[in-house]
Amino acid sequence: MVGSEKLFRTKAPWRLDSSFIGQLSKDHRLLLFKTMFTDTDYKHSLNVNRISKKLYNISQVSHEHLTFIGVGQDTQVLLDLHNTYGFKFDTAILINNTVPVHNLDPLLPFCAVYNFWTKDMGFDNRIEWAEVNEYVKTKIPAHLSNRLALEVAGCLIYDRYEQMYLEKNYAKILYV
């Protein structure tokens, strides 16, 4: 799983089990990245290059699913990994996506997209061809929301992986 580091940090250790790290740290190999954004520019080339090198090394080991999870502008990393380096994720979880929907169309043939949002983004957040389009009501930011973490984990585990639960094999976490 390639994911936004922001989603996997938790400020409340007593809520660890129902956070993103608590829900998705089992039976996954996590490659977490941090992107750098300015007000108008997305500084990604060096970061995406480092992600692609680590992801290439990981992909040499057999894996059943290659999943991307990103929040906000981090969705751009999914597109860059696909367009520039040719990585084909079979699952993409987008949270508060800011990338125009038509830019995601190249993912349609091979990627199941799960689209979640927690706030009014000022535009229609729906992706017509997504497996799931869901508004999750929460008063706290998406990356801190246990409710959102549970919804995402449920869709991923029950729907995409078609399993009832994850084993207790804890993840190896790599940071880029």
Buried (B, 14 or more C-beta within 10 A) or exposed (E): BBBBBBBBBBEEEEEEEBBBBBBBBBBBEBBBBEBEEEEEEBEBEEBBEEBBEBBEEBEEEEEEEBBBBBBBBBBBBBBBBBEEBEBEBBBBBBBBBBBEBEEBEEBEEEBBBBBBBBBEEEEEBEBEBBBBBBEBEBEEBBBBBBBBBBBBBEBBBEBBBEEEEBEEEEBEBBEB
